[in-house]
Amino acid sequence: MCVSDLAPVGIVGDGRVASHVLHYLRLLDTPVRAWSRRAAVMSPVDTLASCETVLLLVRDGAIEPFVREWPALRDKRLVHFSGSVVTSSAQAAHPLMTFGRDLYELDTYRRIPFILDERTTPFHELLPSLPNPWFTIPARERPYYHALCVMAGNFSTLLWLKLLEELQGRYGIPASAAHPYLEQMATNLRINPDAALTGPLPRGDMKTVAANLKALAGDPFSAVYAAFVSAFEHRRPLPRHLLDGLQS
């Protein structure tokens, strides 16, 4: 089927994800109809009348209320992009990606994996114009899966922001000085994740860990550091004598 033969894809919302998806579909020359409350001239039912699939790209808490408000849209295939929402109102297709303010190039969008629920419409039927890879998980696992995504993406960003801000504010070192470190960490994780972790924990250097924690006394990130020590111990138990050295 040619792209020109496809019914337009409907998009509800005008936030960051909606902007990226709209841009991606246009790069693919996929016909699109977009509706948002701020730019609405007609109702979503009228605006999206020619669409077979409608993407509900709104905040998580607005997905079910929107479907209840516009029940006529239930005749269409409704899809949400939330990583954690489990609902019978729409099918889930979560893009495993972070979306910044700047739009991406076509190849970046093509590589984004989508995570669907098991025993749901296959991705190539759900969004036939998208060539993206896709995987499935049990619907009940969606909140846990999303928690993993949040920790990996957002929590790691908080740590990097802490480093960049302290380098500049405390020491007068430009944030760009840490960019090679950041880039190499990302490369190591991609190429050989099992060997990417470095520093005192995998070395079993609890004297350095204790010194780090002492230096962070009074800083909210002291608790973060300690929590990561605990998480590392759970993932890969440390010898008892090293743990005793940390606690003494």
Backbone torsions as a table, in degrees:
resi	resn	phi	psi	omega
1	MET	NA	130.6	177.6
2	CYS	-74.4	152.0	177.3
3	VAL	-57.1	-37.8	-178.3
4	SER	-64.9	-20.1	179.9
5	ASP	-85.8	-11.5	-176.8
6	LEU	-76.3	145.3	170.9
7	ALA	-67.3	149.3	179.6
8	PRO	-62.7	148.4	174.7
9	VAL	-89.6	131.6	178.7
10	GLY	-90.5	142.4	176.4
11	ILE	-126.7	126.9	174.2
12	VAL	-108.8	122.7	-179.7
13	GLY	122.1	159.7	178.2
14	ASP	-141.8	26.0	177.0
15	GLY	-83.1	-164.6	-174.3
16	ARG	-63.9	-47.1	-179.2
17	VAL	-64.1	-43.2	179.0
18	ALA	-59.6	-39.9	179.8
19	SER	-64.2	-41.6	179.0
20	HIS	-66.2	-45.2	-177.9
21	VAL	-66.1	-40.6	176.6
22	LEU	-59.4	-44.4	179.1
23	HIS	-63.2	-43.4	179.7
24	TYR	-61.3	-47.5	-179.2
25	LEU	-62.7	-37.4	178.5
26	ARG	-69.2	-35.8	175.3
27	LEU	-62.2	-30.7	178.2
28	LEU	-86.6	2.1	-177.1
29	ASP	60.4	31.2	176.5
30	THR	-86.7	129.0	178.4
31	PRO	-63.9	139.0	-174.5
32	VAL	-135.1	145.3	168.3
33	ARG	-125.6	125.1	-176.8
34	ALA	-116.1	141.8	177.3
35	TRP	-138.3	138.3	172.2
36	SER	-146.6	156.0	-178.2
37	ARG	-62.8	-37.7	-175.7
38	ARG	-70.8	-27.7	-177.4
39	ALA	-111.9	12.6	-172.6
40	ALA	-69.7	133.4	170.3
41	VAL	-110.4	-39.4	176.1
42	MET	-117.0	174.6	175.9
43	SER	-72.2	159.8	177.1
44	PRO	-63.2	-30.6	178.6
45	VAL	-61.8	-43.7	179.4
46	ASP	-72.8	-44.6	-177.7
47	THR	-62.3	-37.6	-173.5
48	LEU	-102.7	18.3	-174.6
49	ALA	-58.3	-35.0	-176.3
50	SER	-87.4	1.2	-176.2
51	CYS	-91.3	139.0	172.4
52	GLU	-91.5	-33.9	178.4
53	THR	-117.5	134.2	178.6
54	VAL	-125.5	124.0	179.6
55	LEU	-92.5	119.5	-179.3
56	LEU	-91.6	85.7	-174.3
57	LEU	-98.4	63.1	179.7
58	VAL	-121.9	172.6	179.8
59	ARG	-61.2	155.0	-173.2
60	ASP	-53.6	-45.6	-176.0
61	GLY	-70.8	-9.3	-178.0
62	ALA	-98.7	-7.0	-174.6
63	ILE	-64.5	-58.0	-177.3
64	GLU	-66.4	-42.4	176.3
65	PRO	-59.1	-36.7	-180.0
66	PHE	-64.7	-43.2	-179.7
67	VAL	-65.9	-38.3	177.5
68	ARG	-66.2	-35.5	-179.1
69	GLU	-69.6	-32.2	-177.1
70	TRP	-124.8	69.9	-175.5
71	PRO	-62.0	-22.6	178.9
72	ALA	-62.6	-21.7	179.4
73	LEU	-74.4	-11.6	179.5
74	ARG	-64.6	-16.7	177.0
75	ASP	-71.5	-13.7	-178.9
76	LYS	-100.1	168.4	174.1
77	ARG	-82.6	109.0	-177.9
78	LEU	-96.0	133.0	-177.0
79	VAL	-132.1	131.5	173.1
80	HIS	-112.4	157.1	-177.0
81	PHE	-106.8	13.2	-179.2
82	SER	-68.2	144.2	177.1
83	GLY	-84.0	-20.7	-172.2
84	SER	-116.9	-20.1	-174.7
85	VAL	-71.5	130.7	172.6
86	VAL	-117.2	114.2	-174.8
87	THR	-149.2	152.1	174.8
88	SER	-87.7	-3.6	-177.0
89	SER	-77.0	-24.1	-177.4
90	ALA	-157.9	154.5	176.7
91	GLN	-83.0	151.1	-176.7
92	ALA	-98.8	136.4	172.8
93	ALA	-146.6	89.2	-174.4
94	HIS	-88.6	123.0	176.1
95	PRO	-78.3	123.4	-179.3
96	LEU	-82.5	78.0	-172.9
97	MET	-163.0	156.2	170.8
98	THR	-102.1	141.6	-176.6
99	PHE	-118.2	111.1	180.0
100	GLY	-87.8	-172.8	-178.5
101	ARG	-69.4	-35.2	-178.1
102	ASP	-85.7	140.5	178.1
103	LEU	-73.9	156.8	-174.2
104	TYR	-103.0	170.1	174.6
105	GLU	-80.7	160.8	-175.2
106	LEU	-56.3	-43.3	-176.6
107	ASP	-63.1	-34.0	177.6
108	THR	-63.6	-45.4	179.2
109	TYR	-64.1	-40.4	-177.9
110	ARG	-60.9	-29.3	-174.5
111	ARG	-85.9	-7.1	-177.3
112	ILE	-69.5	122.5	175.5
113	PRO	-79.3	147.4	175.0
114	PHE	-112.1	137.1	-179.4
115	ILE	-108.6	114.8	-178.4
116	LEU	-107.7	166.3	174.1
117	ASP	-80.7	150.6	174.2
118	GLU	-62.6	153.2	176.8
119	ARG	54.8	42.5	175.6
120	THR	-123.5	-179.9	179.4
121	THR	-61.2	128.2	177.5
122	PRO	-57.5	148.9	-175.0
123	PHE	-59.2	-38.1	-177.8
124	HIS	-68.9	-15.9	172.6
125	GLU	-95.7	-32.2	-179.6
126	LEU	-66.8	-48.5	179.8
127	LEU	-135.4	78.0	-172.3
128	PRO	-63.7	-18.1	-178.7
129	SER	-84.5	-8.9	-177.0
130	LEU	-98.6	130.0	-178.0
131	PRO	-90.8	14.2	-170.9
132	ASN	-69.7	150.9	170.9
133	PRO	-68.8	154.7	179.6
134	TRP	-149.4	154.0	-178.1
135	PHE	-140.4	164.6	179.5
136	THR	-124.5	152.1	173.8
137	ILE	-136.8	159.4	173.7
138	PRO	-62.1	139.4	-178.4
139	ALA	-56.8	-36.1	-178.1
140	ARG	-66.4	-19.3	-179.0
141	GLU	-87.2	-5.1	-173.6
142	ARG	-59.5	-44.6	178.4
143	PRO	-60.6	-38.8	179.0
144	TYR	-68.3	-44.4	177.2
145	TYR	-55.9	-44.4	-177.8
146	HIS	-67.7	-36.5	176.8
147	ALA	-60.0	-39.7	177.2
148	LEU	-61.8	-43.1	179.6
149	CYS	-62.6	-43.2	-179.1
150	VAL	-63.1	-45.3	-179.8
151	MET	-62.9	-46.4	-176.6
152	ALA	-66.0	-44.5	-175.3
153	GLY	-85.5	-55.2	-173.3
154	ASN	-78.4	-41.5	-178.1
155	PHE	-69.2	-38.7	176.7
156	SER	-64.3	-33.8	177.6
157	THR	-65.1	-39.8	177.1
158	LEU	-60.1	-38.7	178.7
159	LEU	-66.6	-42.0	179.0
160	TRP	-68.2	-37.9	176.5
161	LEU	-61.8	-39.3	177.1
162	LYS	-59.3	-47.2	178.8
163	LEU	-61.4	-49.0	-176.7
164	LEU	-62.9	-41.8	-178.8
165	GLU	-67.8	-40.7	-178.9
166	GLU	-71.3	-38.4	176.7
167	LEU	-56.0	-46.7	-175.7
168	GLN	-77.6	-48.2	-174.3
169	GLY	-75.9	-36.0	-174.6
170	ARG	-92.0	-34.5	-173.4
171	TYR	-118.0	-7.5	-178.9
172	GLY	72.1	20.8	179.1
173	ILE	-95.1	128.9	-178.6
174	PRO	-61.6	143.7	-179.6
175	ALA	-57.5	-30.9	-178.4
176	SER	-61.7	-19.4	179.8
177	ALA	-64.1	-23.9	-179.5
178	ALA	-91.2	-4.1	-176.8
179	HIS	-61.8	-41.8	177.5
180	PRO	-60.7	-37.5	177.1
181	TYR	-61.9	-48.2	179.7
182	LEU	-60.6	-45.7	-178.0
183	GLU	-64.6	-39.4	-179.1
184	GLN	-71.9	-35.5	176.1
185	MET	-60.1	-45.0	179.4
186	ALA	-63.3	-40.5	178.8
187	THR	-64.4	-44.3	-179.6
188	ASN	-62.5	-40.9	179.2
189	LEU	-64.1	-37.0	-178.0
190	ARG	-74.3	-41.5	-172.7
191	ILE	-83.8	-43.9	-176.0
192	ASN	-146.1	75.5	-174.1
193	PRO	-59.3	-32.0	-178.7
194	ASP	-65.8	-23.8	-178.5
195	ALA	-108.9	8.8	-174.0
196	ALA	-75.8	-27.1	-177.4
197	LEU	-76.4	125.8	179.6
198	THR	-128.9	180.0	176.2
199	GLY	99.8	-168.2	-171.3
200	PRO	-68.0	-30.5	-177.2
201	LEU	-65.3	-55.2	178.8
202	PRO	-65.2	-22.4	176.7
203	ARG	-79.4	-14.3	-174.4
204	GLY	72.6	24.8	-177.5
205	ASP	-89.1	78.4	-176.0
206	MET	-74.8	-18.5	174.7
207	LYS	-64.2	-42.3	177.7
208	THR	-68.7	-40.2	177.4
209	VAL	-58.4	-46.2	179.9
210	ALA	-62.1	-39.0	178.5
211	ALA	-66.7	-38.8	176.6
212	ASN	-60.4	-47.5	-178.6
213	LEU	-64.0	-37.7	177.6
214	LYS	-64.2	-40.5	180.0
215	ALA	-66.9	-28.3	-178.4
216	LEU	-88.6	4.1	-177.8
217	ALA	-54.8	129.8	-179.1
218	GLY	88.1	-9.5	177.9
219	ASP	-96.2	133.6	178.6
220	PRO	-55.1	-25.5	-179.2
221	PHE	-76.1	-6.8	173.2
222	SER	-61.0	-43.2	178.1
223	ALA	-66.5	-33.0	177.6
224	VAL	-65.5	-46.4	178.5
225	TYR	-58.6	-48.0	-179.0
226	ALA	-61.8	-37.7	178.8
227	ALA	-65.2	-37.0	178.1
228	PHE	-69.6	-34.3	174.7
229	VAL	-60.7	-44.2	178.2
230	SER	-63.4	-42.3	179.6
231	ALA	-64.8	-38.4	179.0
232	PHE	-66.0	-40.6	178.8
233	GLU	-62.1	-39.0	-179.9
234	HIS	-68.0	-38.3	-177.5
235	ARG	-75.1	-40.5	-176.2
236	ARG	-143.1	87.4	-171.0
237	PRO	-51.0	135.3	177.8
238	LEU	-88.5	153.0	175.8
239	PRO	-57.2	143.6	-175.3
240	ARG	-56.7	-39.8	-176.1
241	HIS	-66.8	-28.7	177.7
242	LEU	-72.4	-39.8	177.6
243	LEU	-65.2	-38.6	177.9
244	ASP	-63.2	-36.8	178.2
245	GLY	-65.4	-34.5	178.4
246	LEU	-70.5	-39.3	-173.6
247	GLN	-80.3	-16.6	-177.2
248	SER	-79.3	NA	NA
